Amino acid sequence: MAVLTAPATPLSPALPQAAGPSCTLQRSGSLWQLGIEAQELTTAIGQLAEQLETDDEDTRAQALGELEAALLAEEGNKQALAAKAAATCWVIEHLRGQAAYRQQQAKRLGDLARSDAGRADALEESLIFVLTQLQPAATRFSFPNHELSSRKSQAVVIDNEEALDPEWLAVKTTTQPDKAAIKEALKAGRQIAGAQLLSRRSWRIH
């Protein structure tokens, strides 16, 4: 496999493009030659990242395996490894930034949806109020393109829960593991069936 190197100053990452059927980080063609630019590395890794959207576990595993193999292949070549790792970090940061933006847009659209629904409800209540004032006995109103219909229902309203006798109260009991207490006991050396203490190291890109 050709040894990959990158410029000393990486270019800004390109937005990940749609993955092609033969997207790969390990090619013998002209794309992966000595002196490849960081932009091309970032684009190729972005294409691999696109394949992670699939529900097909084999496709996901293949994409991740290809990236891992490309990184492992640079053992002993710090410059090439750094170039591929930096390109991967660019893609990670881009995806997380995009996720944050979409979350903000989702919240904004959710707020707009609630506002629209609230205005619709207010208009409906006002319309029904006026119509029932004009025709108190009516249970249905028909218009050229719409119809308002009603149905009777019954609901229990609890005015004062404390005033109810115990026979009218449903008892719900829930349990959940006390992880804080279990953690302290395990750290103290106790053996607890069904629980174990795992040591983890968290990473972040900055």
Contact map, one row per residue, 1 for C-alpha under 8 A:
11100000000000000000000001110000000000000000000000000000000000000000000000000000000000000000000000000000000000000000000000000000000000000000000000000000000000000000000000000000000000000000000000000000000000
11110000000000000000000000010001110000000000000000000000000000000000000000000000000000000000000000000000000000000000000000000000000000000000000000000000000000000000000000000000000000000000000000000000000000
11111000000000000000000000000000110000000000000000000000000000000000000001000001000000000000000000000000000000000000000000000000000000000000000000000000000000000000000000000000000000000000000000000000000000
01111100000000000000000000000001111100000000000000000000000000000000000000000001000000000000000000000000000000000000000000000000000000000000000000000000000000000000000000000000000000000000000000000000000000
00111110000000000000000000000000011110000000000000000000000000000000000000000011001000000000000000000000000000000000000000000000000000000000000000000000000000000000000000000000000000000000000000000000000000
00011111010000000000000000000000001111000000000000000000000000000000000000000011001000000000000000000000000000000000000000000000000000000000000000000000000000000000000000000000000000000000000000000000000000
00001111110000000000000000000000001111000000000000000000000000000000000000000000000000000000000000000000000000000000000000000000000000000000000000000000000000000000000000000000000000000000000000000000000000
00000111110000000000000000000000000000000000000000000000000000000000000000000000000000000000000000000000000000000000000000000000000000000000000000000000000000000000000000000000000000000000000000000000000000
00000011111000000000000000000000000000000000000000000000000000000000000000000000000000000000000000000000000000000000000000000000000000000000000000000000000000000000000000000000000000000000000000000000000000
00000111111100000000000000000000000011100000000000000000000000000000000000000000000000000000000000000000000000000000000000000000000000000000000000000000000000000000000000000000000000000000000000000000000000
00000000111110000000000000000000000011100000000000000000000000000000000000000000000000000000000000000000000000000000000000000000000000000000000000000000000000000000000000000000000000000000000000000000000000
00000000011111000000000000000000000000100000000000000000000000000000000000000000000000000000000000000000000000000000000000000000000000000000000000000000000000000000000000000000000000000000000000000000000000
00000000001111100000000000000000000001100110000000000000000000000000000000000000000000100110000000000000000000000000000000000000000000000000000000000000000000000000000000000000000000000000000000000000000000
00000000000111110000000000000000000000100110000000000000000000000000000000000000000000000000000000000000000000000000000000000000000000000000000000000000000000000000000000000000000000000000000000000000000000
00000000000011111000000000000000000000000010010000000000000000000000000000000000000000000000010000000000000000000000000000000000000000000000000000000000000000000000000000000000000000000000000000000000000000
00000000000001111100000000000000000000000111111011000000000000000000000000000000000000000010000000000000000000000000000000000000000000000000000000000000000000000000000000000000000000000000000000000000000000
00000000000000111110000000000000000000000010011001000000000000000000000000000000000000000000000000000000000000000000000000000000000000000000000000000000000000000000000000000000000000000000000000000000000000
00000000000000011111000000000000000000000000001001000000000000000000000000000000000000000000000000000000000000000000000000000000000000000000000000000000000000000000000000000000000000000000000000000000000000
00000000000000001111101000000000000000000000001101100000000000000000000000000000000000000000000000000000000000000000000000000000000000000000000000000000000000000000000000000000000000000000000000000000000000
00000000000000000111111000000000000000000000001000000000000000000000000000000000000000000000000000000000000000000000000000000000000000000000000000000000000000000000000000000000000000000000000000000000000000
00000000000000000011111000000000000000000000000000000000000000000000000000000000000000000000000000000000000000000000000000000000000000000000000000000000000000000000000000000000000000000000000000000000000000
00000000000000000001111100000000000000000000000000000000000000000000000000000000000000000000000000000000000000000000000000000000000000000000000000000000000000000000000000000000000000000000000000000000000000
00000000000000000011111110000000000000000001001100000000000000000000000000000000000000000000000000000000000000000000000000000000000000000000000000000000000000000000000000000000000000000000000000000000000000
00000000000000000000011111100000000000000001000100000000000000000100000000000000000000000000000000000000000000000000000000000000000000000000000000000000000000000000000000000000000000000000000000000000000000
00000000000000000000001111100001000000000001100000000000000000000110010000000000000000000000000000000000000000000000000000000000000000000000000000000000000000000000000000000000000000000000000000000000000000
10000000000000000000000111110001000000000000000000000000000000000100010000000000000000000000000000000000000000000000000000000000000000000000000000000000000000000000000000000000000000000000000000000000000000
10000000000000000000000111111011000000000000000000000000000000000000000000000000000000000000000000000000000000000000000000000000000000000000000000000000000000000000000000000000000000000000000000000000000000
11000000000000000000000001111111100000000000000000000000000000000000000000000000000000000000000000000000000000000000000000000000000000000000000000000000000000000000000000000000000000000000000000000000000000
00000000000000000000000000111111100000000000000000000000000000000000000000000000000000000000000000000000000000000000000000000000000000000000000000000000000000000000000000000000000000000000000000000000000000
00000000000000000000000000011111100000000000000000000000000000000000000000000000000000000000000000000000000000000000000000000000000000000000000000000000000000000000000000000000000000000000000000000000000000
00000000000000000000000000111111100100000000000000000000000000000000000000000000000000000000000000000000000000000000000000000000000000000000000000000000000000000000000000000000000000000000000000000000000000
01010000000000000000000011111111110100000000000000000000000000000000000000000000000000000000000000000000000000000000000000000000000000000000000000000000000000000000000000000000000000000000000000000000000000
01110000000000000000000000011111111100000000000000000000000000000000000000000000000000000000000000000000000000000000000000000000000000000000000000000000000000000000000000000000000000000000000000000000000000
01111000000000000000000000000001111100000000000000000000000000000000000000000000000000000000000000000000000000000000000000000000000000000000000000000000000000000000000000000000000000000000000000000000000000
00011110000000000000000000000000111110000000000000000000000000000000000000000000000000000000000000000000000000000000000000000000000000000000000000000000000000000000000000000000000000000000000000000000000000
00011110000000000000000000000011111111011000000000000000000000000000000000000000000000000000000000000000000000000000000000000000000000000000000000000000000000000000000000000000000000000000000000000000000000
00001110011000000000000000000000001111111000000000000000000000000000000000000000000000000000000000000000000000000000000000000000000000000000000000000000000000000000000000000000000000000000000000000000000000
00000110011010000000000000000000000111111100000000000000000000000000000000000000001000100000000000000000000000000000000000000000000000000000000000000000000000000000000000000000000000000000000000000000000000
00000000011111000000000000000000000011111110000000000000000000000000000000000000000000100000000000000000000000000000000000000000000000000000000000000000000000000000000000000000000000000000000000000000000000
00000000000000000000000000000000000111111111000000000000000000000000000000000000000000000000000000000000000000000000000000000000000000000000000000000000000000000000000000000000000000000000000000000000000000
00000000000000000000000000000000000111111111100000000000000000000000000000000000000100100000000000000000000000000000000000000000000000000000000000000000000000000000000000000000000000000000000000000000000000
00000000000011010000000000000000000001111111110000000000000000000000000000000000000000110110000000000000000000000000000000000000000000000000000000000000000000000000000000000000000000000000000000000000000000
00000000000011111000000000000000000000111111111000000000000000000000000000000000000000000000000000000000000000000000000000000000000000000000000000000000000000000000000000000000000000000000000000000000000000
00000000000000010000001110000000000000011111111100000000000000000000000000000000000000000000000000000000000000000000000000000000000000000000000000000000000000000000000000000000000000000000000000000000000000
00000000000000010000000010000000000000001111111110000000000000000010000000000000000000110010000000000000000000000000000000000000000000000000000000000000000000000000000000000000000000000000000000000000000000
00000000000000111000000000000000000000000111111111000000000000000000000000000000000000000010000000000000000000000000000000000000000000000000000000000000000000000000000000000000000000000000000000000000000000
00000000000000011111001000000000000000000011111111100000000000000000000000000000000000000000000000000000000000000000000000000000000000000000000000000000000000000000000000000000000000000000000000000000000000
00000000000000000010001100000000000000000001111111110000000000110010000000000000000000000000000000000000000000000000000000000000000000000000000000000000000000000000000000000000000000000000000000000000000000
00000000000000010000000000000000000000000000111111111000000000100000000000000000000000000000000000000000000000000000000000000000000000000000000000000000000000000000000000000000000000000000000000000000000000
00000000000000011110000000000000000000000000011111111000000000000000000000000000000000000000000000000000000000000000000000000000000000000000000000000000000000000000000000000000000000000000000000000000000000
00000000000000000010000000000000000000000000001111111100001100100000000000000000000000000000000000000000000000000000000000000000000000000000000000000000000000000000000000000000000000000000000000000000000000
00000000000000000000000000000000000000000000000111111110001100100000000000000000000000000000000000000000000000000000000000000000000000000000000000000000000000000000000000000000000000000000000000000000000000
00000000000000000000000000000000000000000000000011111110000100000000000000000000000000000000000000000000000000000000000000000000000000000000000000000000000000000000000000000000000000000000000000000000000000
00000000000000000000000000000000000000000000000000111111101100000000000000000000000000000000000000000000000000000000000000000000000000000000000000000000000000000000000000000000000000000000000000000000000000
00000000000000000000000000000000000000000000000000011111100100000000000000000000000000000000000000000000000000000000000000000000000000000000000000000000000000000000000000000000000000000000000000000000000000
00000000000000000000000000000000000000000000000000000111111100000000000000000000000000000000000000000000000000000000000000000000000000000000000000000000000000000000000000000000000000000000000000000000000000
00000000000000000000000000000000000000000000000000000111111110000000000000000000000000000000000000000000000000000000000000000000000000000000000000000000000000000000000000000000000000000000000000000000000000
00000000000000000000000000000000000000000000000000000001111111000000000000000000000000000000000000000000000000000000000000000000000000000000000000000000000000000000000000000000000000000000000000000000000000
00000000000000000000000000000000000000000000000000110101111111100000000000000000000000000000000000000000000000000000000000000000000000000000000000000000000000000000000000000000000000000000000000000000000000
00000000000000000000000000000000000000000000000000111111111111110000000000000000000000000000000000000000000000000000000000000000000000000000000000000000000000000000000000000000000000000000000000000000000000
00000000000000000000000000000000000000000000000000000000111111111000000000000000000000000000000000000000000000000000000000000000000000000000000000000000000000000000000000000000000000000000000000000000000000
00000000000000000000000000000000000000000000000000000000011111111100000000000000000000000000000000000000000000000000000000000000000000000000000000000000000000000000000000000000000000000000000000000000000000
00000000000000000000000000000000000000000000000110110000001111111110000000000000000000000000000000000000000000000000000000000000000000000000000000000000000000000000000000000000000000000000000000000000000000
00000000000000000000000000000000000000000000000100000000000111111111000000000000000000000000000000000000000000000000000000000000000000000000000000000000000000000000000000000000000000000000000000000000000000
00000000000000000000000000000000000000000000000000000000000011111111100000000000000000000000000000000000000000000000000000000000000000000000000000000000000000000000000000000000000000000000000000000000000000
00000000000000000000000111000000000000000000000000000000000001111111110000000000000000000000000000000000000000000000000000000000000000000000000000000000000000000000000000000000000000000000000000000000000000
00000000000000000000000010000000000000000000100100000000000000111111111000000000000000000000000000000000000000000000000000000000000000000000000000000000000000000000000000000000000000000000000000000000000000
00000000000000000000000000000000000000000000000000000000000000011111111100000000000000000000000000000000000000000000000000000000000000000000000000000000000000000000000000000000000000000000000000000000000000
00000000000000000000000000000000000000000000000000000000000000001111111110000000000000000000000000000000000000000000000000000000000000000000000000000000000000000000000000000000000000000000000000000000000000
00000000000000000000000011000000000000000000000000000000000000000111111111000000000000000000000000000000000000000000000000000000000000000000000000000000000000000000000000000000000000000000000000000000000000
00000000000000000000000000000000000000000000000000000000000000000011111111100000100110000000000000000000000000000000000000000000000000000000000000000000000000000000000000000000000000000000000000000000000000
00000000000000000000000000000000000000000000000000000000000000000001111111100000000000000000000000000000000000000000000000000000000000000000000000000000000000000000000000000000000000000000000000000000000000
00000000000000000000000000000000000000000000000000000000000000000000111111100000000000000000000000000000000000000000000000000000000000000000000000000000000000000000000000000000000000000000000000000000000000
00100000000000000000000000000000000000000000000000000000000000000000011111111101100000000000000000000000000000000000000000000000000000000000000000000000000000000000000000000000000000000000000000000000000000
00000000000000000000000000000000000000000000000000000000000000000000001111111100100000000000000000000000000000000000000000000000000000000000000000000000000000000000000000000000000000000000000000000000000000
00000000000000000000000000000000000000000000000000000000000000000000000001111100000000000000000000000000000000000000000000000000000000000000000000000000000000000000000000000000000000000000000000000000000000
00000000000000000000000000000000000000000000000000000000000000000000000001111111100000000000000000000000000000000000000000000000000000000000000000000000000000000000000000000000000000000000000000000000000000
00000000000000000000000000000000000000000000000000000000000000000000000001111111110000000000000000000000000000000000000000000000000000000000000000000000000000000000000000000000000000000000000000000000000000
00001100000000000000000000000000000000000000000000000000000000000000000000001111111000000000000000000000000000000000000000000000000000000000000000000000000000000000000000000000000000000000000000000000000000
00111100000000000000000000000000000000000000000000000000000000000000000001001111111100000000000000000000000000000000000000000000000000000000000000000000000000000000000000000000000000000000000000000000000000
00000000000000000000000000000000000000000000000000000000000000000000001001101111111110000000000000000000000000000000000000000000000000000000000000000000000000000000000000000000000000000000000000000000000000
00000000000000000000000000000000000000000000000000000000000000000000000000000111111111000000000000000000000000000000000000000000000000000000000000000000000000000000000000000000000000000000000000000000000000
00001100000000000000000000000000000001000000000000000000000000000000000000000011111111100000000000000000000000000000000000000000000000000000000000000000000000000000000000000000000000000000000000000000000000
00000000000000000000000000000000000000001000000000000000000000000000001000000001111111110000000000000000000000000000000000000000000000000000000000000000000000000000000000000000000000000000000000000000000000
00000000000000000000000000000000000000000000000000000000000000000000001000000000111111111000000000000000000000000000000000000000000000000000000000000000000000000000000000000000000000000000000000000000000000
00000000000000000000000000000000000000000000000000000000000000000000000000000000011111111100000000000000000000000000000000000000000000000000000000000000000000000000000000000000000000000000000000000000000000
00000000000010000000000000000000000001101100100000000000000000000000000000000000001111111110000000000000000000000000000000000000000000000000000000000000000000000000000000000000000000000000000000000000000000
00000000000000000000000000000000000000000100100000000000000000000000000000000000000111111111000000000000000000000000000000000000000000000000000000000000000000000000000000000000000000000000000000000000000000
00000000000000000000000000000000000000000000000000000000000000000000000000000000000011111111100000000000000000000000000000000000000000000000000000000000000000000000000000000000000000000000000000000000000010
00000000000010000000000000000000000000000100000000000000000000000000000000000000000001111111110000000000000000000000000000000000000000000000000000000000000000000000000000000000000000000000000000000000000000
00000000000010010000000000000000000000000100110000000000000000000000000000000000000000111111111000000000000000000000000000000000000000000000000000000000000000000000000000000000000000000000000000000000000000
00000000000000000000000000000000000000000000000000000000000000000000000000000000000000011111111100000000000000000000000000000000000000000000000000000000000000000000000000000000000000000000000000000000000000
00000000000000000000000000000000000000000000000000000000000000000000000000000000000000001111111110000000000000000000000000000000000000000000000000000000000000000000000000000000000000000000000000000000000010
00000000000000100000000000000000000000000000000000000000000000000000000000000000000000000111111111000000000000000000000000000000000000000000000000000000000000000000000000000000000000000000000000000000000000
00000000000000000000000000000000000000000000000000000000000000000000000000000000000000000011111111100000000000000000000000000000000000000000000000000000000000000000000000000000000000000000000000000000000000
00000000000000000000000000000000000000000000000000000000000000000000000000000000000000000001111111110000000000000000000000000000000000000000000000000000000000000000000000000000000000000000000000000000000000
00000000000000000000000000000000000000000000000000000000000000000000000000000000000000000000111111111000000000000000000000000000000000000000000000000000000000000000000000000000000000000000000000000000000000
00000000000000000000000000000000000000000000000000000000000000000000000000000000000000000000011111111100000000000000000000000000000000000000000000000000000000000000000000000000000000000000000000000000000000
00000000000000000000000000000000000000000000000000000000000000000000000000000000000000000000001111111110000000000000000000000000000000000000000000000000000000000000000000000000000000000000000000000000000000
00000000000000000000000000000000000000000000000000000000000000000000000000000000000000000000000111111111000000000000000000000000000000000000000000000000000000000000000000000000000000000000000000000000000000
00000000000000000000000000000000000000000000000000000000000000000000000000000000000000000000000011111111100000000000000000000000000000000000000000000000000000000000000000000000000000000000000000000000000000
00000000000000000000000000000000000000000000000000000000000000000000000000000000000000000000000001111111110000000000000000000000000000000000000000000000000000000000000000000000000000000000000000000000000000
00000000000000000000000000000000000000000000000000000000000000000000000000000000000000000000000000111111111000000000000000000000000000000000000000000000000000000000000000000000000000000000000000000000000000
00000000000000000000000000000000000000000000000000000000000000000000000000000000000000000000000000011111111100000000000000000000000000000000000000000000000000000000000000000000000000000000000000000000000000
00000000000000000000000000000000000000000000000000000000000000000000000000000000000000000000000000001111111110000000000000000000000000000000000000000000000000000000000000000000000000000000000000000000000000
00000000000000000000000000000000000000000000000000000000000000000000000000000000000000000000000000000111111111000000000000000000000000000000000000000000000000000000000000000000000000000000000000000000000000
00000000000000000000000000000000000000000000000000000000000000000000000000000000000000000000000000000011111111100000000000000000000000000000000000000000000000000000000000000000000000000000000000000000000000
00000000000000000000000000000000000000000000000000000000000000000000000000000000000000000000000000000001111111110000000000000000000000000000000000000000000000000000000000000000000000000000000000000000000000
00000000000000000000000000000000000000000000000000000000000000000000000000000000000000000000000000000000111111111000000000000000000000000000000000000000000000000000000000000000000000000000000000000000000000
00000000000000000000000000000000000000000000000000000000000000000000000000000000000000000000000000000000011111111100000000000000000000000000000000000000000000000000000000000000000000000000000000000000000000
00000000000000000000000000000000000000000000000000000000000000000000000000000000000000000000000000000000001111111110000000000000000000000000000000000000000000000000000000000000000000000000000000000000000000
00000000000000000000000000000000000000000000000000000000000000000000000000000000000000000000000000000000000111111111000000000000000000000000000000000000000000000000000000000000000000000000000000000000000000
00000000000000000000000000000000000000000000000000000000000000000000000000000000000000000000000000000000000011111111100000000000000000000000000000000000000000000000000000000000000000000000000000000000000000
00000000000000000000000000000000000000000000000000000000000000000000000000000000000000000000000000000000000001111111110000000000000000000000000000000000000000000000000000000000000000000000000000000000000000
00000000000000000000000000000000000000000000000000000000000000000000000000000000000000000000000000000000000000111111111000000000000000000000000000000000000000000000000000000000000000000000000000000000000000
00000000000000000000000000000000000000000000000000000000000000000000000000000000000000000000000000000000000000011111111100000000000000000000000000000000000000000000000000000000000000000000000000000000000000
00000000000000000000000000000000000000000000000000000000000000000000000000000000000000000000000000000000000000001111111110000000000000000000000000000000000000000000000000000000000000000000000000000000000000
00000000000000000000000000000000000000000000000000000000000000000000000000000000000000000000000000000000000000000111111111000000000000000000000000000000000000000000000000000000000000000000000000000000000000
00000000000000000000000000000000000000000000000000000000000000000000000000000000000000000000000000000000000000000011111111100000000000000000000000000000000000000000000000000000000000000000000000000000000000
00000000000000000000000000000000000000000000000000000000000000000000000000000000000000000000000000000000000000000001111111110000000000000000000000000000000000000000000000000000000000000000000000000000000000
00000000000000000000000000000000000000000000000000000000000000000000000000000000000000000000000000000000000000000000111111111000000000000000000000000000000000000000000000000000000000000000000000000000000000
00000000000000000000000000000000000000000000000000000000000000000000000000000000000000000000000000000000000000000000011111111100000000000000000000000000000000000000000000000000000000000000000000000000000000
00000000000000000000000000000000000000000000000000000000000000000000000000000000000000000000000000000000000000000000001111111110000000000000000000000000000000000000000000000000000000000000000000000000000000
00000000000000000000000000000000000000000000000000000000000000000000000000000000000000000000000000000000000000000000000111111111000000000000000000000000000000000000000000000000000000000000000000000000000000
00000000000000000000000000000000000000000000000000000000000000000000000000000000000000000000000000000000000000000000000011111111100000000000000000000000000000000000000000000000000000000000000000000000000000
00000000000000000000000000000000000000000000000000000000000000000000000000000000000000000000000000000000000000000000000001111111110000000000000000000000000000000000000000000000000000000000000000000000000000
00000000000000000000000000000000000000000000000000000000000000000000000000000000000000000000000000000000000000000000000000111111111000000000000000000000000000000000000000000000000000000000000000000000000000
00000000000000000000000000000000000000000000000000000000000000000000000000000000000000000000000000000000000000000000000000011111111100000000000000000000000000000000000000000000000000000000000000000000000000
00000000000000000000000000000000000000000000000000000000000000000000000000000000000000000000000000000000000000000000000000001111111110000000000000000000000000000000000000000000000000000000000000000000000000
00000000000000000000000000000000000000000000000000000000000000000000000000000000000000000000000000000000000000000000000000000111111111000000000000000000000000000000000000000000000000000000000000000000000000
00000000000000000000000000000000000000000000000000000000000000000000000000000000000000000000000000000000000000000000000000000011111111110000000000000000000000000000000000000000000000000000000000000000000000
00000000000000000000000000000000000000000000000000000000000000000000000000000000000000000000000000000000000000000000000000000001111111111100000000000000000000000000000000000000000000000000000000000000000000
00000000000000000000000000000000000000000000000000000000000000000000000000000000000000000000000000000000000000000000000000000000111111110000000000000000000000000000000000000000000000000000000000000000000000
00000000000000000000000000000000000000000000000000000000000000000000000000000000000000000000000000000000000000000000000000000000011111110000000000000000000000000000000000000000000000000000000000000000000000
00000000000000000000000000000000000000000000000000000000000000000000000000000000000000000000000000000000000000000000000000000000001111111100000000000000000000000000000000000000000000000000000000000000000000
00000000000000000000000000000000000000000000000000000000000000000000000000000000000000000000000000000000000000000000000000000000001111111100000000000000000000000000000000000000000000000000000000000000000000
00000000000000000000000000000000000000000000000000000000000000000000000000000000000000000000000000000000000000000000000000000000000100111110000000000000000000000000000000000000000000000000000000000000000000
00000000000000000000000000000000000000000000000000000000000000000000000000000000000000000000000000000000000000000000000000000000000100111111100000000000000000000000000000000000000000000000000000000000000000
00000000000000000000000000000000000000000000000000000000000000000000000000000000000000000000000000000000000000000000000000000000000000001111100000001110000000000000000000000000000000000000000000000000000000
00000000000000000000000000000000000000000000000000000000000000000000000000000000000000000000000000000000000000000000000000000000000000000111110000111100000000000000000000000000000000000000000000000000000000
00000000000000000000000000000000000000000000000000000000000000000000000000000000000000000000000000000000000000000000000000000000000000000111111000111000000000000000000000000000000000000000000000000000000000
00000000000000000000000000000000000000000000000000000000000000000000000000000000000000000000000000000000000000000000000000000000000000000001111101110000000000000000000000000000000000000000000000000000000000
00000000000000000000000000000000000000000000000000000000000000000000000000000000000000000000000000000000000000000000000000000000000000000000111111100000000000000000000000000000000000000000000000000000000000
00000000000000000000000000000000000000000000000000000000000000000000000000000000000000000000000000000000000000000000000000000000000000000000011111000000000000000000000000000000000000000000000000000000000000
00000000000000000000000000000000000000000000000000000000000000000000000000000000000000000000000000000000000000000000000000000000000000000000001111100000000000000000000000000000000000000000000000000000000000
00000000000000000000000000000000000000000000000000000000000000000000000000000000000000000000000000000000000000000000000000000000000000000000011111110000000000000000000000000000000000000000000000000000000000
00000000000000000000000000000000000000000000000000000000000000000000000000000000000000000000000000000000000000000000000000000000000000000001111011111000000000000000000000000000000000000000000000000000000000
00000000000000000000000000000000000000000000000000000000000000000000000000000000000000000000000000000000000000000000000000000000000000000001110001111100000000000000000000000000000000000000000000000000000000
00000000000000000000000000000000000000000000000000000000000000000000000000000000000000000000000000000000000000000000000000000000000000000011100000111110000000000000000000000000000000000000000000000000000000
00000000000000000000000000000000000000000000000000000000000000000000000000000000000000000000000000000000000000000000000000000000000000000011000000011111000000000000000000000000000000000000000000000000000000
00000000000000000000000000000000000000000000000000000000000000000000000000000000000000000000000000000000000000000000000000000000000000000010000000001111100000000000000000000000000000000000000000000000000000
00000000000000000000000000000000000000000000000000000000000000000000000000000000000000000000000000000000000000000000000000000000000000000000000000000111110000000000000000000000000000000000000000000000000000
00000000000000000000000000000000000000000000000000000000000000000000000000000000000000000000000000000000000000000000000000000000000000000000000000000011111000000000000000000000000000000000000000000000000000
00000000000000000000000000000000000000000000000000000000000000000000000000000000000000000000000000000000000000000000000000000000000000000000000000000001111100000000000000000000000000000000000000000000000000
00000000000000000000000000000000000000000000000000000000000000000000000000000000000000000000000000000000000000000000000000000000000000000000000000000000111110000000000000000000000000000000000000000000000000
00000000000000000000000000000000000000000000000000000000000000000000000000000000000000000000000000000000000000000000000000000000000000000000000000000000011111000000000000000000000000000000000000000000000000
00000000000000000000000000000000000000000000000000000000000000000000000000000000000000000000000000000000000000000000000000000000000000000000000000000000001111100000000000000000000000000000000000000000000000
00000000000000000000000000000000000000000000000000000000000000000000000000000000000000000000000000000000000000000000000000000000000000000000000000000000000111111000000000000000000000000000000000000000000000
00000000000000000000000000000000000000000000000000000000000000000000000000000000000000000000000000000000000000000000000000000000000000000000000000000000000011111000000000000000000000000000000000000000000000
00000000000000000000000000000000000000000000000000000000000000000000000000000000000000000000000000000000000000000000000000000000000000000000000000000000000001111111000000000000000000000000000000000000000000
00000000000000000000000000000000000000000000000000000000000000000000000000000000000000000000000000000000000000000000000000000000000000000000000000000000000001111111000000000000000000000000000000000000000000
00000000000000000000000000000000000000000000000000000000000000000000000000000000000000000000000000000000000000000000000000000000000000000000000000000000000000011111000000000000000000000000000000000000000000
00000000000000000000000000000000000000000000000000000000000000000000000000000000000000000000000000000000000000000000000000000000000000000000000000000000000000011111100000000000000000000000000000000000000000
00000000000000000000000000000000000000000000000000000000000000000000000000000000000000000000000000000000000000000000000000000000000000000000000000000000000000011111110110000000000000000000000000000000000000
00000000000000000000000000000000000000000000000000000000000000000000000000000000000000000000000000000000000000000000000000000000000000000000000000000000000000000011111110000000000000000000000000000000000000
00000000000000000000000000000000000000000000000000000000000000000000000000000000000000000000000000000000000000000000000000000000000000000000000000000000000000000001111110000000000000000000000000000000000000
00000000000000000000000000000000000000000000000000000000000000000000000000000000000000000000000000000000000000000000000000000000000000000000000000000000000000000000111111000000000000000000000000000000000000
00000000000000000000000000000000000000000000000000000000000000000000000000000000000000000000000000000000000000000000000000000000000000000000000000000000000000000001111111000000000000000000000000000000000000
00000000000000000000000000000000000000000000000000000000000000000000000000000000000000000000000000000000000000000000000000000000000000000000000000000000000000000001111111100000000000000000000000000000000000
00000000000000000000000000000000000000000000000000000000000000000000000000000000000000000000000000000000000000000000000000000000000000000000000000000000000000000000001111110000000000000000000000000000000000
00000000000000000000000000000000000000000000000000000000000000000000000000000000000000000000000000000000000000000000000000000000000000000000000000000000000000000000000011111000000000000000000000000000000000
00000000000000000000000000000000000000000000000000000000000000000000000000000000000000000000000000000000000000000000000000000000000000000000000000000000000000000000000001111100000000000000000000000000000000
00000000000000000000000000000000000000000000000000000000000000000000000000000000000000000000000000000000000000000000000000000000000000000000000000000000000000000000000000111110000000000000000000000000000000
00000000000000000000000000000000000000000000000000000000000000000000000000000000000000000000000000000000000000000000000000000000000000000000000000000000000000000000000000011111000000000000000000000000000000
00000000000000000000000000000000000000000000000000000000000000000000000000000000000000000000000000000000000000000000000000000000000000000000000000000000000000000000000000001111100000000000000000000000000000
00000000000000000000000000000000000000000000000000000000000000000000000000000000000000000000000000000000000000000000000000000000000000000000000000000000000000000000000000000111110000000000000000000000000000
00000000000000000000000000000000000000000000000000000000000000000000000000000000000000000000000000000000000000000000000000000000000000000000000000000000000000000000000000000011111000000000000000000000000000
00000000000000000000000000000000000000000000000000000000000000000000000000000000000000000000000000000000000000000000000000000000000000000000000000000000000000000000000000000001111111000000000000000000000000
00000000000000000000000000000000000000000000000000000000000000000000000000000000000000000000000000000000000000000000000000000000000000000000000000000000000000000000000000000000111111100000000000000000000000
00000000000000000000000000000000000000000000000000000000000000000000000000000000000000000000000000000000000000000000000000000000000000000000000000000000000000000000000000000000011111110000000000000000000000
00000000000000000000000000000000000000000000000000000000000000000000000000000000000000000000000000000000000000000000000000000000000000000000000000000000000000000000000000000000011111111000000000000000000000
00000000000000000000000000000000000000000000000000000000000000000000000000000000000000000000000000000000000000000000000000000000000000000000000000000000000000000000000000000000011111111100000100100000000000
00000000000000000000000000000000000000000000000000000000000000000000000000000000000000000000000000000000000000000000000000000000000000000000000000000000000000000000000000000000001111111110000000001000000000
00000000000000000000000000000000000000000000000000000000000000000000000000000000000000000000000000000000000000000000000000000000000000000000000000000000000000000000000000000000000111111111000000000000000000
00000000000000000000000000000000000000000000000000000000000000000000000000000000000000000000000000000000000000000000000000000000000000000000000000000000000000000000000000000000000011111111110000000000000000
00000000000000000000000000000000000000000000000000000000000000000000000000000000000000000000000000000000000000000000000000000000000000000000000000000000000000000000000000000000000001111111111100011000000000
00000000000000000000000000000000000000000000000000000000000000000000000000000000000000000000000000000000000000000000000000000000000000000000000000000000000000000000000000000000000000111111110000001000000000
00000000000000000000000000000000000000000000000000000000000000000000000000000000000000000000000000000000000000000000000000000000000000000000000000000000000000000000000000000000000000011111110000000000000000
00000000000000000000000000000000000000000000000000000000000000000000000000000000000000000000000000000000000000000000000000000000000000000000000000000000000000000000000000000000000000001111111000000000000000
00000000000000000000000000000000000000000000000000000000000000000000000000000000000000000000000000000000000000000000000000000000000000000000000000000000000000000000000000000000000000001111111100000000000000
00000000000000000000000000000000000000000000000000000000000000000000000000000000000000000000000000000000000000000000000000000000000000000000000000000000000000000000000000000000000000000100111110000000000000
00000000000000000000000000000000000000000000000000000000000000000000000000000000000000000000000000000000000000000000000000000000000000000000000000000000000000000000000000000000000001000100011111110000000000
00000000000000000000000000000000000000000000000000000000000000000000000000000000000000000000000000000000000000000000000000000000000000000000000000000000000000000000000000000000000000000000001111100000000000
00000000000000000000000000000000000000000000000000000000000000000000000000000000000000000000000000000000000000000000000000000000000000000000000000000000000000000000000000000000000000000000000111110000000000
00000000000000000000000000000000000000000000000000000000000000000000000000000000000000000000000000000000000000000000000000000000000000000000000000000000000000000000000000000000000001000000000111111000000000
00000000000000000000000000000000000000000000000000000000000000000000000000000000000000000000000000000000000000000000000000000000000000000000000000000000000000000000000000000000000000000100000101111100000000
00000000000000000000000000000000000000000000000000000000000000000000000000000000000000000000000000000000000000000000000000000000000000000000000000000000000000000000000000000000000000100110000000111110000000
00000000000000000000000000000000000000000000000000000000000000000000000000000000000000000000000000000000000000000000000000000000000000000000000000000000000000000000000000000000000000000000000000011111000000
00000000000000000000000000000000000000000000000000000000000000000000000000000000000000000000000000000000000000000000000000000000000000000000000000000000000000000000000000000000000000000000000000001111100000
00000000000000000000000000000000000000000000000000000000000000000000000000000000000000000000000000000000000000000000000000000000000000000000000000000000000000000000000000000000000000000000000000000111110000
00000000000000000000000000000000000000000000000000000000000000000000000000000000000000000000000000000000000000000000000000000000000000000000000000000000000000000000000000000000000000000000000000000011111000
00000000000000000000000000000000000000000000000000000000000000000000000000000000000000000000000000000000000000000000000000000000000000000000000000000000000000000000000000000000000000000000000000000001111100
00000000000000000000000000000000000000000000000000000000000000000000000000000000000000000000000000000000000000000000000000000000000000000000000000000000000000000000000000000000000000000000000000000000111110
00000000000000000000000000000000000000000000000000000000000000000000000000000000000000000000000000000000000000000000000000000000000000000000000000000000000000000000000000000000000000000000000000000000011111
00000000000000000000000000000000000000000000000000000000000000000000000000000000000000001000100000000000000000000000000000000000000000000000000000000000000000000000000000000000000000000000000000000000001111
00000000000000000000000000000000000000000000000000000000000000000000000000000000000000000000000000000000000000000000000000000000000000000000000000000000000000000000000000000000000000000000000000000000000111
